[in-house]
Amino acid sequence: MFPDLEGGGKMTLDPNHLNHIHAFAEGKPTNIFDRQLPLREQYHVTPDSAWVYDHAKSVDTQVPANHPIHGHVVCGEGIPLDIPVSVHKAVGGESDFPCPGELLAAALTSCLDTAIRMIANLKEIKLNHLEVQVSLGADVRGALMTGDSVPVGFQNAHMRVDLRTECDLSEPHLNALIDAAERSCVILQTLRAPPNVNIERCLSDSVQLGTGQSRGL
């Protein structure tokens, strides 16, 4: 269910990124309550200011658009990351770089991981160890359109949280911590209650038509 990943348990972050994180982790203790209090007050007074939008985009400046099994994605506003992407070998790709499903698993993993960290900080619980794993399963016949009635997408998802605290909290307290983190995990709640997704199409070789018009072939 959860294969061992190369680099798992080893610090393999970019040194510049790691130094940036250590500037917070090794400096003055971070207090989430103090960081969130002015935000909560602001959002109470002006609810519209609570809306945030996260973004990512694919680019073809280095990976040609006509190359079918790799891509290049950019995400992050403060310190943007360039991520090489591979099509999964189960549908004809290479799986040499993270595939889109693994990026989705990473988004879910990171969201619950950081939610647990923040809730623990709010409750003044010191964590000794935290590891979150996600496994997403899909029957790829749906994507290849080779199986009757096989849906396209992941059909099952499993998560595991390995959590230990400094003060050896009881199991009910640990479960309460994880329950609170689940409720505030944006990616988890989005997957459980997905929004409508609208796709805007920008077709450079098409003539822009008015409402109700069609273009002949």
C-alpha positions as CSV (number, residue, x, y, z in Angstrom):
1,M,0.0,0.0,0.0
2,F,2.8,2.4,0.9
3,P,6.0,1.7,-1.0
4,D,9.3,2.9,0.3
5,L,10.3,6.0,-1.6
6,E,14.0,6.8,-2.4
7,G,15.1,9.5,-0.1
8,G,12.4,8.7,2.4
9,G,13.5,9.7,5.9
10,K,16.6,11.5,4.5
11,M,16.9,15.3,4.2
12,T,17.1,15.9,0.5
13,L,15.7,19.5,0.4
14,D,17.5,22.1,-1.7
15,P,20.1,23.7,0.7
16,N,18.7,27.2,0.1
17,H,15.1,26.0,0.9
18,L,16.4,24.2,3.9
19,N,18.2,27.3,5.2
20,H,15.0,29.3,4.7
21,I,13.0,26.9,6.8
22,H,15.7,26.7,9.5
23,A,15.6,30.5,9.8
24,F,12.1,30.0,11.2
25,A,12.6,26.7,13.0
26,E,15.7,27.6,14.8
27,G,14.9,31.2,15.6
28,K,12.2,32.6,17.9
29,P,9.6,29.9,18.5
30,T,6.7,30.2,16.1
31,N,3.3,30.7,17.7
32,I,0.4,30.0,15.4
33,F,-2.1,31.6,17.7
34,D,-0.2,34.9,17.5
35,R,0.1,34.7,13.7
36,Q,-3.5,33.8,13.2
37,L,-5.2,36.2,15.7
38,P,-4.9,39.4,13.5
39,L,-6.0,37.4,10.5
40,R,-9.1,36.0,12.3
41,E,-10.0,39.6,13.3
42,Q,-9.5,40.9,9.8
43,Y,-11.6,38.1,8.3
44,H,-14.4,38.8,10.8
45,V,-14.5,42.4,9.8
46,T,-13.9,42.0,6.1
47,P,-15.0,38.4,5.1
48,D,-14.0,39.0,1.4
49,S,-10.4,39.4,2.4
50,A,-10.4,35.7,3.5
51,W,-10.4,34.5,-0.1
52,V,-7.1,33.2,-1.4
53,Y,-6.2,31.7,-4.7
54,D,-3.4,29.2,-5.2
55,H,-1.9,28.8,-8.6
56,A,0.2,26.6,-10.8
57,K,0.9,26.5,-14.5
58,S,2.6,24.4,-17.1
59,V,5.2,25.9,-19.4
60,D,6.8,24.7,-22.6
61,T,9.9,26.9,-22.9
62,Q,12.2,24.0,-22.1
63,V,10.0,20.9,-22.7
64,P,8.6,21.2,-26.2
65,A,4.8,21.2,-26.4
66,N,4.8,18.4,-28.9
67,H,6.8,16.1,-26.6
68,P,4.1,13.7,-25.3
69,I,5.5,12.1,-22.1
70,H,7.1,14.9,-20.0
71,G,6.1,18.3,-18.9
72,H,7.2,21.2,-16.7
73,V,5.1,22.8,-14.0
74,V,5.7,25.9,-11.9
75,C,4.1,26.5,-8.6
76,G,4.6,28.7,-5.5
77,E,4.5,32.5,-5.2
78,G,7.2,33.2,-2.5
79,I,9.8,30.8,-3.7
80,P,8.6,29.3,-6.9
81,L,9.4,25.7,-7.7
82,D,10.1,24.2,-11.1
83,I,8.8,20.6,-11.2
84,P,9.6,18.2,-14.0
85,V,6.5,16.0,-14.7
86,S,6.3,12.5,-16.3
87,V,3.3,10.7,-17.7
88,H,2.8,7.4,-15.8
89,K,4.3,4.3,-17.4
90,A,1.0,2.5,-16.9
91,V,-0.4,4.7,-19.7
92,G,2.7,4.9,-21.9
93,G,4.9,7.3,-20.1
94,E,8.2,6.8,-18.2
95,S,7.4,7.5,-14.5
96,D,10.9,8.9,-14.2
97,F,9.7,12.1,-12.7
98,P,6.7,12.6,-10.4
99,C,3.5,12.0,-12.3
100,P,0.4,14.1,-11.8
101,G,-1.2,11.6,-9.5
102,E,1.9,11.7,-7.3
103,L,1.7,15.5,-7.2
104,L,-1.9,15.1,-6.1
105,A,-0.8,12.7,-3.4
106,A,1.9,15.1,-2.4
107,A,-0.6,18.0,-2.1
108,L,-2.8,15.8,0.2
109,T,0.1,14.6,2.2
110,S,1.6,18.1,2.7
111,C,-1.8,19.6,3.6
112,L,-2.6,17.1,6.3
113,D,1.0,17.2,7.6
114,T,1.0,21.0,8.0
115,A,-2.5,21.0,9.4
116,I,-1.4,18.5,12.2
117,R,1.7,20.7,12.9
118,M,-0.5,23.9,13.2
119,I,-3.2,22.3,15.4
120,A,-0.5,20.8,17.6
121,N,1.1,24.2,17.9
122,L,-2.2,25.8,18.8
123,K,-2.8,23.2,21.5
124,E,0.8,23.5,22.7
125,I,1.5,19.9,21.9
126,K,5.2,19.2,21.0
127,L,5.6,16.7,18.3
128,N,8.5,14.3,18.3
129,H,7.7,12.6,15.0
130,L,5.3,13.1,12.2
131,E,5.0,11.2,8.9
132,V,1.9,11.3,6.6
133,Q,1.6,8.9,3.7
134,V,-1.0,8.8,0.9
135,S,-1.8,6.1,-1.6
136,L,-4.1,6.8,-4.5
137,G,-5.4,3.9,-6.7
138,A,-6.8,4.1,-10.2
139,D,-7.8,1.6,-12.8
140,V,-6.0,3.1,-15.9
141,R,-8.3,1.4,-18.3
142,G,-10.6,4.3,-17.8
143,A,-7.9,6.8,-19.0
144,L,-7.1,4.6,-21.9
145,M,-10.8,4.1,-22.7
146,T,-10.3,0.3,-23.0
147,G,-12.6,-0.9,-20.2
148,D,-16.4,-0.8,-20.4
149,S,-17.8,1.5,-17.6
150,V,-14.4,2.0,-16.0
151,P,-14.3,5.5,-14.6
152,V,-11.5,7.9,-15.3
153,G,-9.8,9.0,-12.1
154,F,-8.7,7.6,-8.7
155,Q,-11.2,5.1,-7.3
156,N,-9.6,4.7,-3.8
157,A,-7.5,6.7,-1.5
158,H,-5.7,5.6,1.7
159,M,-3.8,7.7,4.2
160,R,-1.6,6.8,7.2
161,V,-0.5,9.1,9.9
162,D,2.5,8.1,12.1
163,L,2.5,10.6,15.1
164,R,4.4,10.7,18.3
165,T,4.4,13.5,20.9
166,E,7.0,14.6,23.4
167,C,4.6,14.1,26.4
168,D,3.2,10.7,25.2
169,L,-0.4,11.9,24.9
170,S,-3.1,9.2,25.2
171,E,-4.7,7.7,22.1
172,P,-8.0,9.7,22.5
173,H,-6.0,13.0,22.6
174,L,-4.0,12.0,19.6
175,N,-7.1,11.1,17.6
176,A,-8.7,14.4,18.6
177,L,-5.6,16.2,17.3
178,I,-5.8,14.3,13.9
179,D,-9.6,14.8,13.8
180,A,-9.1,18.6,14.1
181,A,-6.4,18.6,11.5
182,E,-8.7,16.6,9.1
183,R,-11.5,19.2,9.5
184,S,-9.1,22.0,8.6
185,C,-7.2,20.2,5.8
186,V,-8.2,22.1,2.6
187,I,-7.1,19.5,0.1
188,L,-8.7,16.6,2.0
189,Q,-12.0,18.5,2.3
190,T,-11.8,19.5,-1.3
191,L,-11.5,15.9,-2.4
192,R,-14.3,14.9,-0.1
193,A,-16.6,17.6,-1.5
194,P,-15.2,18.6,-4.9
195,P,-16.1,22.0,-6.5
196,N,-17.1,22.5,-10.0
197,V,-14.1,22.9,-12.3
198,N,-14.5,25.4,-15.2
199,I,-11.9,25.2,-18.0
200,E,-11.3,28.3,-20.1
201,R,-10.0,27.5,-23.6
202,C,-7.7,29.9,-25.3
203,L,-7.4,28.6,-28.9
204,S,-4.9,30.8,-30.8
205,D,-5.8,29.3,-34.2
206,S,-9.5,29.9,-33.8
207,V,-11.5,33.0,-34.7
208,Q,-13.3,34.4,-31.7
209,L,-17.0,34.0,-32.2
210,G,-20.0,35.7,-30.6
211,T,-22.6,33.9,-28.6
212,G,-24.6,31.4,-30.6
213,Q,-22.2,31.5,-33.6
214,S,-20.4,28.5,-35.0
215,R,-17.4,28.1,-37.2
216,G,-17.6,26.0,-40.3
217,L,-15.0,23.4,-41.2
